[in-house]
């Protein structure tokens, strides 16, 4: 339902992540909400995503290169934010609140 397994086939990152790291982030991957249960990271290599330890079973850590990511703003009924789509998986989208997006935007714009 989330698309995580498809992303993990291509972007699995088994090594220790090196970069800025943010815990307790929220995002929606397809129909699955990761409400304050997502850990994100940014580096020159890409966007790092992994669920908190309690939810990590069957969710390998991901490192998605910046060149794979496109961000488009959206306005919803309850909040506004950004919809991230992935070049290799156009049917999978990651929606995040503007506050979360601000943490990764400088890296995304640098590409």
C-alpha positions as CSV (number, residue, x, y, z in Angstrom):
1,X,0.0,0.0,0.0
2,X,2.8,2.4,0.7
3,X,5.2,1.6,-2.1
4,X,8.0,1.2,0.3
5,X,9.0,-2.3,-0.9
6,X,9.3,-1.1,-4.5
7,X,11.4,1.9,-3.4
8,X,13.6,-0.5,-1.3
9,X,14.3,-2.7,-4.3
10,X,16.2,0.2,-5.9
11,X,17.1,2.5,-3.1
12,X,17.9,0.3,-0.1
13,X,20.7,1.8,2.0
14,X,22.2,-0.8,4.4
15,X,25.1,1.4,5.5
16,X,25.1,4.0,8.3
17,X,23.7,7.2,7.1
18,X,26.1,10.2,7.1
19,X,24.4,13.6,7.0
20,X,21.8,15.8,8.8
21,X,19.2,13.7,10.6
22,X,15.7,14.5,11.8
23,X,13.6,12.3,14.0
24,X,9.8,12.2,14.5
25,X,8.9,13.5,11.1
26,X,5.5,13.0,9.4
27,X,4.8,12.1,5.8
28,X,2.3,10.1,3.7
29,X,3.7,7.6,1.3
30,X,0.8,6.7,-1.1
31,X,-2.0,5.7,1.3
32,X,0.1,5.1,4.4
33,X,0.6,7.8,7.0
34,X,3.8,8.0,8.9
35,X,2.6,10.4,11.6
36,X,5.7,11.4,13.7
37,X,7.1,8.0,13.0
38,X,9.5,8.7,10.2
39,X,13.2,9.5,10.4
40,X,14.6,11.6,7.6
41,X,18.0,12.6,6.6
42,X,19.7,14.7,4.0
43,X,23.1,14.7,2.5
44,X,24.7,15.5,-0.8
45,X,23.9,12.0,-1.9
46,X,20.1,12.2,-1.4
47,X,17.1,11.9,0.9
48,X,17.3,9.3,3.6
49,X,14.0,7.7,4.9
50,X,13.5,5.1,7.6
51,X,10.6,4.5,10.0
52,X,11.2,4.7,13.7
53,X,12.5,1.5,15.2
54,X,9.0,0.2,16.3
55,X,7.8,0.3,12.6
56,X,11.0,-0.7,10.9
57,X,10.1,-4.4,10.3
58,X,9.7,-4.9,6.5
59,X,10.8,-1.3,5.9
60,X,14.5,-1.2,4.9
61,X,16.2,2.2,5.1
62,X,16.1,4.2,1.8
63,X,18.5,6.7,0.3
64,X,16.9,8.3,-2.7
65,X,19.2,10.3,-5.0
66,X,18.2,13.9,-5.5
67,X,18.1,13.4,-9.3
68,X,15.2,11.0,-8.7
69,X,13.1,13.5,-6.8
70,X,10.7,16.1,-8.1
71,X,8.8,18.3,-5.6
72,X,5.5,20.1,-6.3
73,X,3.6,22.3,-3.8
74,X,0.0,21.4,-3.0
75,X,-2.7,22.9,-0.9
76,X,-5.0,20.4,1.0
77,X,-8.1,21.0,3.1
78,X,-6.2,20.5,6.4
79,X,-2.6,21.5,5.4
80,X,-0.3,22.5,2.6
81,X,2.9,21.0,1.7
82,X,4.9,19.3,-1.0
83,X,4.3,16.2,-3.1
84,X,7.5,14.4,-3.9
85,X,7.5,12.1,-6.9
86,X,10.2,9.7,-8.0
87,X,11.5,9.4,-11.6
88,X,11.8,5.6,-11.4
89,X,8.4,5.2,-9.7
90,X,6.0,7.8,-11.0
91,X,3.0,6.1,-9.2
92,X,4.5,6.5,-5.8
93,X,4.3,9.9,-4.1
94,X,5.5,11.1,-0.7
95,X,3.5,14.0,0.7
96,X,5.0,16.1,3.5
97,X,4.1,19.2,5.4
98,X,5.9,22.4,4.5
99,X,7.8,22.4,7.8
100,X,9.3,19.0,7.0
101,X,10.1,20.0,3.4
102,X,12.0,23.1,4.6
103,X,14.6,20.7,6.1
104,X,15.4,19.1,2.8
105,X,14.7,21.9,0.3
106,X,18.2,23.4,0.3
107,X,19.6,20.0,-0.8
108,X,16.9,19.5,-3.4
109,X,17.4,23.0,-4.9
110,X,21.1,22.5,-5.2
111,X,20.6,19.7,-7.7
